[in-house]
Amino acid sequence: MKRIVLLCLSLVFITNLHAADEQYLISYKLVKTHTKETLRALWKKNKLPRAIVPVNYEVDIYEVLYNAKFVDGTMRKASGIYYVAKNPKHPLPYFMFGHGTEIHKGRKISDDDAQQGICLGAATNGYNSVYPDYFGIGTGDGNHIYQHAESEANAFIYMLYAIDEMNKKIGVKTNGQLFLTGYSQGGHASFAAHKYLEKLNDSRFQVTASSPMSGAYDMNGDQAKFMFQEYPRPFYLPYLLVSYQEAYKVIETDNIYSIFKAPYDSILPFYFEGERTHGLWDLNRILPKVPKEAVKDSFINMFLNDPNFTFNERLQENNLYDWMPKAPVQLCYCQGDREVSYKNSEKVYEDMTKRGKKNIKLNNLSPKLDHNTCALFAVMATVGYFDRFKKHGENPKMKDVPGFKKFLLSIVRKQEEKKYLETKSDHAYY
C-alpha cells in the first residue's frame, strides 16, 4: 500500500513538473523543410546573390501557438513562426524579427512573403529565427493593439518562453545570444522588446544587440506631423485611435467610431471588427489623403491644444527614446522615407547619446530611398551588424556589412535609387 501511495505521489509530482515546463507553449507543427538546393533555387528566383546571403544550413519551419499576457492581464493565444537551422556544429543564437503593420487576421507560411524571407535568410546564415505575429494577427486571439509597446514586447517575450519549452522537445540548443530587429512597426516592436527584456532581466534571455529599422519611436513628435499633410499611409491614425481605445479608453465613449466624420464612422468598423479579412491597401483607398480629415474637428482640437488629453499622454508612454538600453543598438533608416520620418531614429540617437550611451549607431542607408525600397539595405546592414557579435562576441567599432558585401550592395543601392527616382514606385510592403 505504501509503495502505491509513493508511486501516486511521484506521478503527481512528475505531472506538475511537466505542466510547469509547458506553461506557455500550446502547440507546434513542422510545416516545411528547406534543403540547400531549394534555398538556392529560391534565391535564384528572387535574384538574391548568394555572395550577399549565403546558404549555409537547411532550415525547418514551424508554426507555433503560445500563451502570452495581453494588455488586460489575461493570457491569450498568440502565434508565430520558428525557423530552425538544421544540424549546426555548435549552438546558434536567436534572431527575432518584428514584421510591419497588418490589420487582417490570418497568415500563411510562404516563400513569397518578403518579411518571412528575412527570417529564412537569417536561419540559413546561422541563426534560429523567431517571427512573432503580435496579438490579434496570424492565428492568435483578440484584436491587435497597434504601436503599443508593452503588448508588442509581450508577443516577443512570451514567444521566447514558448520556444524555450519547444527547444527541449526538438533537441535545439542556443548559445545564449539574442538579437532583436524588425522593420516599420517591427522596428517599434523590436525596440520595445529590447526595453522590456532588459527590465525583466531574465538570465535566459539577455539582449546581445538590437537593430530596429525605420520605426516610429516618437509618435507624438515628428511622426504625428504626418497626420496633417498628404500621407501615403492614412490608415495610421484610425488604427492608432481604435487600438488605444481598446488598450486605454482614451475617449469617453462606448463607440470609438463616433469620433470619425461620415462616412468613415460607418465604414471603419468593417475593417477593424470581426474577422478582419481586408488588408491595409483596401483601407488606404477609402481614407482621405490627409489623415486628420477623417476625424472630427473637436478631437483634433483636443490633440493640438490639450497636453493633458489622454490620447497625447498614452502616445508619450509608447515612445521609445526616453530609456537607456544596456546592450548595443543600431538604428537603421533612409532619409527619403515618406512613411516613417527618419527623424524618429535621430530623436532616439540624440536623446540616448545625451544621457551618455556610447554603443549606439545611427545608420542612414540612403538619402533617397523610400520606406519599402529602404528595407533590403536596412536588413543587410542589420545582419552584418549581428554577424560581428555572433563571430567575435563583441562589435567594438559598431561595424555592419563587411567591405566586399558593402561594395556589392552599393551597386545594387545605386540601381534602386535610380529606379525609384524615375518611377517613384515604392515596391513591396513592410
C-alpha positions as CSV (number, residue, x, y, z in Angstrom):
1,M,0.0,0.0,0.0
2,K,2.8,2.4,1.0
3,R,4.5,1.7,-2.4
4,I,1.3,2.5,-4.3
5,V,0.9,5.8,-2.4
6,L,4.5,6.8,-3.1
7,L,4.0,5.9,-6.8
8,C,0.9,8.1,-7.0
9,L,2.7,11.0,-5.3
10,S,5.6,10.6,-7.8
11,L,3.2,10.6,-10.7
12,V,1.5,13.8,-9.4
13,F,5.0,15.4,-9.0
14,I,6.0,14.5,-12.5
15,T,2.7,15.7,-14.0
16,N,3.0,19.0,-12.2
17,L,6.7,19.4,-13.3
18,H,5.7,18.6,-16.9
19,A,2.9,21.2,-16.7
20,A,5.3,23.8,-15.3
21,D,7.7,23.1,-18.2
22,E,4.8,23.7,-20.7
23,Q,3.4,26.9,-19.2
24,Y,3.4,28.9,-22.4
25,L,3.8,26.5,-25.4
26,I,0.4,25.4,-26.7
27,S,1.4,23.6,-29.9
28,Y,4.0,23.4,-32.7
29,K,3.9,21.9,-36.2
30,L,6.6,21.3,-38.7
31,V,5.2,23.0,-41.8
32,K,8.1,22.9,-44.2
33,T,11.8,22.0,-44.6
34,H,14.1,23.8,-47.0
35,T,17.1,22.0,-48.2
36,K,20.2,23.8,-49.5
37,E,19.0,23.0,-53.1
38,T,15.5,24.5,-52.6
39,L,17.0,27.6,-50.9
40,R,19.5,28.1,-53.8
41,A,16.6,27.8,-56.2
42,L,14.5,30.3,-54.2
43,W,17.4,32.8,-54.0
44,K,17.8,32.4,-57.8
45,K,14.1,33.0,-58.4
46,N,14.2,36.2,-56.3
47,K,17.6,37.3,-57.8
48,L,19.2,37.3,-54.4
49,P,23.0,36.9,-54.7
50,R,24.4,34.1,-52.5
51,A,27.5,36.3,-52.0
52,I,25.3,38.6,-50.0
53,V,23.0,36.0,-48.4
54,P,24.9,32.7,-48.2
55,V,23.2,29.3,-47.9
56,N,24.9,27.5,-45.1
57,Y,22.2,25.5,-43.4
58,E,19.0,23.6,-44.3
59,V,16.0,25.0,-42.4
60,D,13.0,23.5,-40.6
61,I,10.0,25.9,-40.4
62,Y,7.5,25.5,-37.6
63,E,4.1,27.1,-36.9
64,V,3.9,27.9,-33.1
65,L,1.0,28.7,-30.8
66,Y,1.6,30.0,-27.4
67,N,0.0,31.8,-24.4
68,A,1.0,35.4,-23.8
69,K,-0.1,38.2,-21.4
70,F,-2.5,40.7,-23.0
71,V,-3.0,44.3,-22.1
72,D,-5.8,43.5,-19.6
73,G,-3.6,41.0,-17.8
74,T,-5.3,37.9,-19.2
75,M,-3.4,35.1,-21.0
76,R,-4.3,34.9,-24.7
77,K,-3.3,32.7,-27.6
78,A,-0.7,34.2,-29.9
79,S,1.1,32.7,-32.9
80,G,4.4,32.9,-34.7
81,I,6.9,31.1,-36.9
82,Y,10.1,29.5,-35.8
83,Y,12.9,28.9,-38.3
84,V,15.5,26.3,-37.1
85,A,18.8,25.9,-38.8
86,K,19.4,22.1,-39.1
87,N,22.4,20.2,-37.9
88,P,24.7,23.0,-36.7
89,K,28.1,22.1,-35.4
90,H,27.5,24.3,-32.4
91,P,24.6,26.1,-30.7
92,L,23.3,29.1,-32.6
93,P,21.9,32.5,-31.5
94,Y,18.3,33.7,-31.7
95,F,17.3,36.2,-34.4
96,M,13.9,37.8,-33.6
97,F,12.1,39.8,-36.3
98,G,9.1,42.0,-35.9
99,H,7.1,42.4,-39.1
100,G,5.5,45.6,-40.4
101,T,1.9,46.7,-40.0
102,E,-1.0,44.4,-40.7
103,I,-4.7,44.6,-39.9
104,H,-6.1,41.4,-41.3
105,K,-6.2,38.2,-39.5
106,G,-4.6,35.1,-40.9
107,R,-1.1,34.5,-42.2
108,K,0.3,31.7,-44.3
109,I,3.8,30.4,-44.2
110,S,5.0,31.4,-47.7
111,D,8.2,31.6,-49.6
112,D,6.8,34.6,-51.4
113,D,6.5,36.7,-48.2
114,A,9.4,39.2,-48.2
115,Q,9.4,39.5,-44.4
116,Q,9.3,35.8,-43.7
117,G,12.1,35.6,-46.2
118,I,14.3,37.8,-43.9
119,C,13.9,35.1,-41.2
120,L,14.6,32.3,-43.6
121,G,17.7,34.1,-44.8
122,A,18.9,34.6,-41.3
123,A,18.3,30.9,-40.4
124,T,20.3,29.6,-43.3
125,N,23.1,32.0,-42.3
126,G,23.3,30.5,-38.8
127,Y,20.6,31.9,-36.6
128,N,17.4,30.3,-35.1
129,S,14.9,32.9,-36.3
130,V,11.7,33.8,-34.4
131,Y,8.8,35.6,-36.1
132,P,6.1,36.6,-33.6
133,D,2.7,37.6,-35.2
134,Y,1.8,40.0,-32.4
135,F,-1.6,39.8,-30.7
136,G,-4.6,39.5,-33.0
137,I,-2.6,38.8,-36.1
138,G,-1.9,35.3,-37.5
139,T,-4.0,32.7,-35.7
140,G,-4.0,34.5,-32.3
141,D,-7.0,35.6,-30.3
142,G,-8.5,39.0,-29.9
143,N,-7.6,42.3,-31.6
144,H,-4.2,43.7,-32.4
145,I,-3.2,46.8,-30.5
146,Y,-1.2,48.9,-32.9
147,Q,2.0,50.6,-31.9
148,H,1.5,49.6,-28.3
149,A,4.9,48.9,-26.7
150,E,4.1,46.5,-23.9
151,S,1.8,44.2,-25.9
152,E,4.4,44.1,-28.8
153,A,7.1,43.3,-26.3
154,N,5.0,40.6,-24.7
155,A,4.5,38.9,-28.1
156,F,8.3,38.7,-28.3
157,I,8.9,37.7,-24.7
158,Y,6.3,35.0,-24.3
159,M,7.2,33.5,-27.7
160,L,10.7,33.2,-26.4
161,Y,9.3,31.4,-23.3
162,A,7.4,29.0,-25.6
163,I,10.4,28.4,-27.9
164,D,12.5,27.7,-24.9
165,E,10.0,24.9,-24.0
166,M,9.8,23.8,-27.6
167,N,13.6,23.5,-28.0
168,K,13.7,20.8,-25.3
169,K,11.3,18.7,-27.3
170,I,13.0,19.1,-30.7
171,G,16.6,19.0,-29.4
172,V,17.7,22.5,-30.2
173,K,20.3,24.3,-28.1
174,T,21.2,28.0,-28.4
175,N,24.4,29.8,-27.5
176,G,22.8,32.5,-25.2
177,Q,22.9,35.3,-27.8
178,L,19.7,37.2,-28.6
179,F,19.4,39.6,-31.4
180,L,16.3,41.8,-31.9
181,T,15.2,43.6,-35.1
182,G,12.2,44.5,-37.1
183,Y,11.0,46.8,-39.8
184,S,8.5,49.7,-39.7
185,Q,6.0,48.7,-36.9
186,G,8.5,45.9,-36.3
187,G,11.2,48.5,-35.6
188,H,9.0,49.9,-32.8
189,A,8.1,46.3,-31.6
190,S,11.7,45.0,-31.5
191,F,12.9,48.1,-29.7
192,A,10.0,47.8,-27.2
193,A,11.0,44.1,-26.7
194,H,14.6,45.2,-26.0
195,K,13.3,47.7,-23.4
196,Y,11.0,45.2,-21.6
197,L,13.5,42.3,-21.8
198,E,16.2,44.4,-20.1
199,K,13.6,45.5,-17.5
200,L,12.7,41.8,-16.9
201,N,16.3,40.8,-16.6
202,D,15.7,37.0,-17.2
203,S,19.1,35.3,-17.2
204,R,17.9,33.1,-20.1
205,F,17.2,36.0,-22.4
206,Q,19.8,38.7,-22.3
207,V,19.8,41.0,-25.3
208,T,23.1,40.8,-27.2
209,A,22.2,43.7,-29.6
210,S,19.3,45.3,-31.3
211,S,18.9,46.9,-34.7
212,P,15.4,48.5,-35.0
213,M,14.7,49.6,-38.6
214,S,12.6,52.5,-39.8
215,G,10.3,52.6,-36.8
216,A,8.0,55.3,-35.3
217,Y,9.7,55.8,-31.9
218,D,8.5,59.4,-31.5
219,M,4.8,59.1,-32.1
220,N,3.5,62.4,-30.7
221,G,6.5,64.2,-32.1
222,D,7.8,64.1,-35.7
223,Q,5.6,61.1,-36.7
224,A,2.5,63.0,-35.6
225,K,3.2,65.7,-38.1
226,F,2.4,63.4,-41.0
227,M,-1.3,63.3,-39.8
228,F,-1.7,66.9,-41.0
229,Q,-0.3,66.6,-44.6
230,E,-0.8,64.3,-47.5
231,Y,0.4,60.9,-46.4
232,P,0.8,57.6,-48.3
233,R,-0.5,55.5,-45.4
234,P,-3.6,57.3,-44.0
235,F,-4.6,54.1,-42.1
236,Y,-2.1,55.0,-39.4
237,L,-4.3,57.5,-37.5
238,P,-7.6,55.5,-37.3
239,Y,-5.6,52.3,-36.5
240,L,-3.9,54.1,-33.6
241,L,-7.2,55.5,-32.3
242,V,-9.1,52.2,-32.4
243,S,-6.2,50.4,-30.8
244,Y,-5.6,52.9,-28.0
245,Q,-9.3,53.0,-27.2
246,E,-9.2,49.2,-26.6
247,A,-6.0,49.4,-24.5
248,Y,-6.7,52.6,-22.5
249,K,-10.2,54.0,-23.4
250,V,-8.6,57.3,-24.5
251,I,-12.1,58.8,-25.3
252,E,-15.1,58.8,-23.0
253,T,-17.4,56.9,-25.4
254,D,-18.7,53.4,-25.9
255,N,-18.3,53.8,-29.7
256,I,-14.8,54.9,-30.8
257,Y,-16.1,55.3,-34.4
258,S,-18.2,58.2,-33.3
259,I,-15.1,60.5,-33.3
260,F,-14.8,60.0,-37.1
261,K,-16.6,62.0,-39.7
262,A,-19.1,60.5,-42.0
263,P,-18.8,58.2,-43.9
264,Y,-15.8,56.9,-42.1
265,D,-17.7,56.4,-38.8
266,S,-19.8,53.7,-40.5
267,I,-17.0,52.3,-42.9
268,L,-14.2,51.8,-40.4
269,P,-15.8,49.1,-38.2
270,F,-15.9,46.9,-41.3
271,Y,-12.0,46.9,-41.3
272,F,-11.3,46.7,-37.6
273,E,-14.0,44.5,-36.2
274,G,-14.8,40.8,-36.6
275,E,-12.7,38.5,-38.8
276,R,-10.8,41.4,-40.4
277,T,-10.3,39.8,-43.8
278,H,-9.3,43.1,-45.6
279,G,-5.8,44.5,-45.8
280,L,-4.2,47.9,-45.4
281,W,-4.3,48.6,-49.1
282,D,-8.1,48.3,-49.1
283,L,-8.3,50.7,-46.1
284,N,-5.9,53.2,-47.6
285,R,-8.0,53.5,-50.7
286,I,-11.1,54.7,-48.9
287,L,-9.4,57.2,-46.5
288,P,-8.6,60.9,-47.2
289,K,-5.1,61.6,-48.3
290,V,-4.7,63.9,-45.3
291,P,-5.4,61.6,-42.3
292,K,-6.8,64.3,-39.9
293,E,-9.7,64.9,-42.4
294,A,-11.2,61.6,-41.4
295,V,-11.5,62.7,-37.7
296,K,-13.9,65.2,-36.2
297,D,-12.5,68.7,-35.6
298,S,-13.3,68.5,-31.8
299,F,-10.9,65.6,-31.4
300,I,-8.2,67.3,-33.5
301,N,-8.5,70.5,-31.3
302,M,-8.0,68.4,-28.1
303,F,-5.0,66.7,-29.6
304,L,-3.4,70.0,-30.6
305,N,-4.3,72.2,-27.7
306,D,-4.6,70.0,-24.6
307,P,-1.3,68.5,-23.4
308,N,-3.3,66.5,-20.7
309,F,-5.5,64.9,-23.3
310,T,-5.4,61.2,-22.6
311,F,-4.5,60.2,-26.2
312,N,-1.5,62.5,-26.0
313,E,-0.4,61.1,-22.7
314,R,-0.7,57.5,-23.9
315,L,1.3,58.2,-27.1
316,Q,4.0,59.6,-24.9
317,E,4.0,56.4,-22.9
318,N,4.6,54.4,-26.0
319,N,7.5,56.5,-27.3
320,L,10.8,54.7,-27.2
321,Y,13.5,57.3,-27.0
322,D,13.4,58.1,-23.2
323,W,15.1,55.0,-21.8
324,M,18.7,53.7,-21.6
325,P,19.4,50.3,-23.1
326,K,22.4,48.4,-21.8
327,A,23.0,46.3,-25.0
328,P,24.4,47.9,-28.2
329,V,21.9,49.5,-30.6
330,Q,22.0,50.2,-34.3
331,L,19.2,52.4,-35.8
332,C,18.7,51.8,-39.5
333,Y,16.6,54.1,-41.7
334,C,16.6,56.0,-45.0
335,Q,16.3,59.8,-45.3
336,G,13.9,59.5,-48.2
337,D,11.3,57.7,-46.2
338,R,7.9,59.3,-46.7
339,E,6.0,56.9,-44.4
340,V,8.1,56.9,-41.2
341,S,10.1,60.0,-40.7
342,Y,13.9,59.4,-40.4
343,K,13.8,61.9,-37.5
344,N,12.3,59.2,-35.3
345,S,15.7,57.4,-35.4
346,E,17.6,60.7,-35.0
347,K,15.5,61.5,-31.9
348,V,16.4,58.2,-30.3
349,Y,20.1,58.7,-31.1
350,E,20.2,62.3,-29.8
351,D,18.4,61.6,-26.6
352,M,20.3,58.5,-25.7
353,T,23.7,59.9,-26.5
354,K,22.9,63.0,-24.4
355,R,22.3,60.6,-21.5
356,G,25.7,59.0,-22.1
357,K,25.1,56.0,-24.2
358,K,28.2,55.1,-26.2
359,N,27.4,51.8,-28.0
360,I,24.7,53.2,-30.3
361,K,25.0,53.7,-34.0
362,L,22.9,55.8,-36.4
363,N,22.9,54.2,-39.9
364,N,21.4,56.1,-42.8
365,L,21.3,53.6,-45.7
366,S,20.2,56.1,-48.4
367,P,19.3,59.8,-48.7
368,K,16.9,58.9,-51.5
369,L,15.1,55.6,-51.0
370,D,11.5,55.5,-49.6
371,H,10.2,53.3,-46.8
372,N,9.9,49.9,-48.7
373,T,12.8,50.4,-51.1
374,C,15.0,51.0,-48.0
375,A,14.2,47.7,-46.4
376,L,16.6,45.4,-48.2
377,F,19.6,47.6,-47.3
378,A,18.5,48.0,-43.7
379,V,18.1,44.3,-43.3
380,M,21.6,43.6,-44.8
381,A,23.1,46.2,-42.5
382,T,21.4,44.6,-39.6
383,V,22.5,41.0,-40.4
384,G,26.1,42.3,-40.9
385,Y,26.0,44.1,-37.6
386,F,24.7,41.0,-35.8
387,D,27.2,38.7,-37.5
388,R,30.0,40.7,-35.9
389,F,28.7,39.8,-32.4
390,K,28.0,36.2,-33.5
391,K,31.5,35.6,-34.7
392,H,33.5,37.7,-32.3
393,G,31.3,38.1,-29.2
394,E,31.6,41.9,-29.5
395,N,31.5,44.6,-32.1
396,P,33.7,47.4,-30.7
397,K,33.7,49.5,-33.8
398,M,29.9,49.1,-34.4
399,K,30.5,47.8,-37.9
400,D,27.8,46.3,-40.1
401,V,28.3,44.9,-43.6
402,P,31.8,43.7,-44.5
403,G,33.7,45.6,-47.2
404,F,33.1,43.3,-50.1
405,K,29.4,42.9,-49.4
406,K,29.1,46.6,-48.8
407,F,30.6,47.2,-52.3
408,L,28.1,44.8,-53.9
409,L,25.2,46.4,-52.0
410,S,26.3,49.9,-53.0
411,I,26.0,48.9,-56.7
412,V,22.5,47.5,-56.0
413,R,21.5,50.5,-54.0
414,K,22.5,53.0,-56.7
415,Q,20.4,50.9,-59.2
416,E,17.5,51.0,-56.8
417,E,17.9,54.7,-56.2
418,K,17.9,55.4,-59.9
419,K,14.9,53.2,-60.5
420,Y,13.0,54.8,-57.6
421,L,13.7,58.4,-58.7
422,E,12.5,57.5,-62.2
423,T,9.3,55.7,-61.2
424,K,8.6,56.9,-57.6
425,S,7.4,53.3,-57.1
426,D,7.9,52.2,-53.5
427,H,7.5,48.5,-54.3
428,A,6.8,45.6,-51.9
429,Y,5.4,46.2,-48.5
430,Y,6.9,46.2,-45.0
